[in-house]
Amino acid sequence: MLKTELRNIPFSPPDITDIEIQEVVKALKSGWITTGPKTKEFERRIAEYVGVNKSVCLNSATAAMELTLRILGVGPGDEVITSAYTYTASASVIEHVGAKIVLVDTAPDSFEMDYSKLSDAITEKTKVIIPVDIAGKMCDYDTIYEIIDSKKELFRANNDIQSLFNRVIIMADAAHAFGAKRKGMNCGQVADFTCFSFHAVKNLTTAEGGAAVWRNDRGLDDEALYKQFMLYSLHGQSKDALAKTQKGAWEYDIVYPAYKCNMTDIMASIGLIQLERYEDLLQRRREIIESYDNVLVPLGVQSLQHFGEGFTSSGHLYLVRIPGISEKERNEIIVKMADAGIATNVHYKPLPMFTAYKNLGFDIKDYPNAYMQYVNEITLPLHTLLNDEDIEYISNNLHELLINYHLGV
């Protein structure tokens, strides 16, 4: 490796300042640490930022996706489509509600689903499509809406909310994409429902956490839908802890034997400060991406395009593909980068390669494009604690490795 001072560059540490810490201390000292006023304020601020009427904050994006499916009435006998090239949460929530997982291959040389194959996958049993806004770049929702409109005659509604849509419903897995934009609309304003993650490695973190939002123009009763999320996230209890603190208001009902996945005020207090800082964090991510691109793209490294005419990514992950290397060589490069103190990753190993999905009958041979995306993909560190010297160090070390592998770059 390069004969420079060894650095220690983690993959994705949280960017937490004293201001977040002070806000957490305030929450701890307030005596209210579970779901309460800070969570409700964070929900209001999320909705305002996205440009929707309501948001629901929960303990993960996984919970947000699962509860959305349950509220939509998706269950046994139904089918839900998602990408083969994603993290397990996009698909596991389908299994959780008892529906059939339908995986679609990526398009050639793309991290997005092959939309022609998406069209072919829709049947009378299809209730929801879960596009994945990988790395923070929003999918081609125009095409997805065109596809579901062309298949509208196949749709069979099971309940009132499905009848309201009278077509397949789009629920975006936007775990990476909070703050992304496409054609003048914010992520959260495009898909029918959108689920965000605020996990520790995400651009905006609450340590763990997530949120669900929905479009304003679908005829949904915002208050009724919000209450459904609250019921599903807190055991089906008719009053949350905050409401029960009102004088004489101890009594409550359990209207459904539901789940436990609420966000706490401790988590929300981190998120409130992160949201205040978020535009600066997004700008720094853009600067880092552009610095990487300036060095690596001329070398022949293929980088996911984060910014272009009509779209702006949230810049969550820096995905690169290195032409001409095998899976074994990719893994060797990851080890050698680690030897130089640089933590890298792979996003993602396609779902059909995992035991759980093999056991469900999936075979990676049926997803050749996803496999080809995976074998030479490396994800470089992209976070707001990186300085310019770190970016140069990472880029130079990767460049030297590529020369060592005789890749002609």
N, C-alpha and C positions, 0 to 999 in steps of 0.2 A: 504493500500500500504506500501512499505518499509519505515522504519523510517529513511530516509535520507533527506538531504536538498533538497527541491523542486527545480527542474530545469525547465527552459522554453525552450523547444526544438521544434522549428518550423518544419514543414514537409519538405519544400524544398525551402529555401531562395537562391537567386542568390549569387554566389561567385564572388563578384566584388571587385577589389583592386584599389589602387590609380593609377595604370598604366592605367587601362581602363578609369578611370575618366579623367586623363590627355589627353588621346587620344580623348575622346569626346570633351574636351575643345578645342583641336587643330582643330577639325572639325568645332566647332562653330565659332572659330576665323577666320577660313579660308574663311568664306563667302559662303561656299558651304555645305549645310546641307541636301539637297535631294539627289537623285541618282546621283552619280558622281564618282570621281576617287577612293575613298575608297571602294565603292561598287564593282567597277570593279576589284580592287585589291583583295577584299575578295573573289569574284568569282574565280579568278585565284588560290588563295591559297586553296580554298575548293577543286577545281578540282585536284590540285597537291596532296593534302592530301589523297583524295579518290583514285587517280590513274586513272582518266578519262581525256578526252580531254577538256570537258567544264562543267561548272556548271552555273545555273541561280539562283540568289538570289532574293527572293520575300518577301512579308510581313508576310507570314505564310506557314506552311506545307500544310494547307488546300488549299490555293491558288495554291501552287505547284501541288497538286494532281488534282485540278479542271482544271487548264490550261493544264496539261498533257492529261487529258481525252479529252478536247476540241481539242487540236492539233492532237490527234489520231483519231478524227472524231467520237467520241462516242456520241450518242444522242438518241432521241426517236426511239423505236423499238429495241434497243440493250439491252443486259443484262450485268451486271458487278457483279462479285462475290466477297464477302468479308466475314470476320468472324463475327459471332454473338457476340463474346467476344472482344469488342474493344470500343474505344471512338467514339462518333457520327461522327466525321470528316471523318472517313474511309468510311462511308456509305452516309453521307449527300451530298458529292460531286457527287455521282452517281445520286442522285435526282436532284441536281442543273443542270446537263447537260441533264436531261430528260430521262435518261435510267432507266431500272428496276433494283432495288436493289435485289440481291439474297444473302441471308445469309446462312452460313454453320455453323453447330454446331461444338464445339470443340471435339477432341478425348477424351475418358474417362481419367480423371485425368491429363488433359493436358490443357495448355493455347493456344495451336495451333489448327488450323482447323483440323477436321477429314478428312484426305486426300482421304479416300475412298468415303466419302460423297461429297467432292469437285469434284471428277471424275464424280459422278452421276449428279451433278448440271450443268455440261457443256452441252449446247445445241447449235443449229445452230445460235442462237442469241447472244451467249456469245462473247464478244469482249476483255474483260480485267478481270484479277484476281488481287485483291488487298490483298496480304498476309500482316499480321501485325507482325512486329518484336517486340513483346510485351516485355517491361522491358529492351530492348536493346539486346535481344538474337535473332539472325537471324533464320528464319524459315528453314525448310528442303526444300531448293530450288531444290535439285536434284530430289526429288520425284515430286515436282510441275511441273518441266520441263518434266519429264517422263509422267505425266498425260496429259499435253497439247499436247505432241507429239502423244500420243495414241488416242487423240480425233481430230487430225489434219484434218481428212476428213470432220468434221462437220463445219469447219470454213468458213465463207462467208465474204470476204473483201468488205468494202464499199468505200475505197479510196486507193490512191497510197501508203501511209505509212502503212496501214494495209496489202496491197498486198506484201509489202517488207518483212513483217514478215510471212505472209501466215499461221498464227496460232494465237491462243489466246495470248495476250500480258500480261506480268507480270509487274505490277507497284507496287513496295513495299511501304507500309506505314512504313517507317523507322523513324518515328518521334522520337522514343526513341533510335535509334541504330547508331547514328553517331559515328564512331570509332570501331564498332564491326567487327569481322572477322569470316570467316568460310572456312575451308579447304584451307587456304592460300590466300584467296581473301578478300578484304575489302568490307564492306557494301557499296553498290553503284556500285560495279563491277559485281554483280551477277544477280540481276533482270534486265530486259530490261530497266526499268526506276525506279529510287529510289527517294523518297521525304523525306527530313529531316526537323525537327523542331528546331528552335532556340528560342523558347518561354522562358519566364522568369524562368520556373521550369526545363528546360532541362539542360543536362550536360554542353553544350556550349550554351550560351545565347547571343542574341542581343536585349533583352527585348521582342520584338515580332520579328518574322522572320522565314524564311524557305528557302529551296533550292531544286532544282530538278537537277538530273544528269542522264546520260544514258550511256550504255555500248559503248565501242569503236569499237566492232567487229560486229555490226549489219547492217553495210552498210548505216548508217544514215549520212546525210550531216550536220556536226556539226554546221557550220556557218549559214546555212539556218534554222536549228532547233532553234538555239539560237535567231535568228532574229524573228522567230515566237513567241517565249516566250516574247521577248521584246515588240512586237506589242500587244499581248494579255494582257500584264500587264500594258500598258500605253495608254489606250484608242484607240489602233490601230493607234497611231501616228507614222509617218515614221521616225521621229527624236526625240531622247530624249532631255532633257533640256541641257545636256552637249554638245551634237552635235550642238544644236541651238546657242550656245555661240560663235561658230567660226565666223570669220568676214563675214558678208553678208549672213549668213546661217540661217536667221530667218524662211524662208519658209519651210513648211512641208505639208504632206498630211495625211488625215485620211483614211486608207485603209480598216478599219473594225471597226464597232461600238463596241469596246471591253471594257475592264475592267480596274480597277485601283488598283494595288496590288504590286507596286514596293517597293524595300527596299531603305532606305535612308542612306546617308553617316554617319549620327549619329549612326544608328544601326550597320552599318558595322564597324565603328571604335571600338565599343565594341567587335565585333566578331573577329576582327584581333588580338587583344590582347588575347582574350580567346583561340584562336587557337594556339598562341604561348605557352600558358600555358597548353594546352590540355593533353599532355601525362602525365604530373604530376597529373592532375585532375583525369584521368582514373586510374592511379596507386593507388591514395588514395581511390577511389571508390572500387577498388579490395580489398584493405586492410580492409575496413569497412565490405564488404560482407563476407570475410573470418572470421572476428571477430564474426559477427552474427552467421554464420554457425557453428563455433566451440562451441558456447554456445547452440544454439537453436535446431540444427538438432539432437544431441544426446537425446534431450528431447522428440522427436517424432514429432516436428513441421516439416511440409513439406515445403521446400524452393525451389523456382525455381533455377535450376542449371545454374549458369552463366558462369562457366568455365569447360572445359572438353577436351577430345582428339578431336582435329580438330576444336574447336570453342572457341571464346572469346567474351563475351558480352561487351557492353559498360557500363554495371552496372548502368542502369538508375533508376530502381525501385527494392526494395527488397520485393518481393511478398511471403507471407507465407500463408499456409492453416493449420488450426488447426483441426485435426481429432476429430469427436465426438461432435462438437458444432453446434447449430442451428443458423439461421440468427439472431434471437433475441439475443442470447448469444453473437454472434460476435459483434453486435451493442453495447451491454452492455460493452464489453471489450474495445471498442473504447472510450466510454464515460469515463470509469475508467482510461484508459491511459491518456486521456485529463486532468482528475482530478490531475494526477501526473505531469502535465505540458508537456506531450508528445503528439504531434500532429501526428495522423496516418490517413490512408485513405483507400479506397477500389478501387481496379482496377481489373475488372470493373463491373458495373452493366450491364448485357447483354442488347443489344439494344432492343430486343423484350419486355422488361419490361417498356420501356418508352412510354409515350403517343403518341409521334410523330410516332413511329414505330408500335404501336398498331393500330393507325389510317391508316397505310399503309397495315394492314392485318396480321402483324406478331403476333405470339402467343408463349410465352415462353415455353409452353408445348411441342412445336416442337423442343426445344433445351435443352433437359434435362441435357446433360453433361455441357453445359455452365452454367446452373443454379446451378449445384452442385459445380462447381468451385467457383462460386460467394458467396454462402451462408456462407462459413467459411473462406473467404479470408480477410486478413488484410495486408496492406502495411505499413511497418515501415519506419521511416525517413532514407533517404540515400542521403547525400549531403556532400560536401567537407568542410563545416564549422563545422561538427561534430568532437569532439575530442574523445580520447579513453575512457575517463570517461563517456561521453555521451552514448557511445555504451554499456558500462557496465550497466549504469543506465536503459537504455531502455530494455535491455535483462533481467535484474533482475526483473524489474517491470512486464514484460510480464510473466516471469516464475512464479512469485507469483500469478498472476491472474489465470494461468492455474491450479495451485495447488488448488486455491479456487473453481474452477469449477470441481474439482475432476476428472481431465482428466488423472490421472495416469502418469503424466510426471514430 
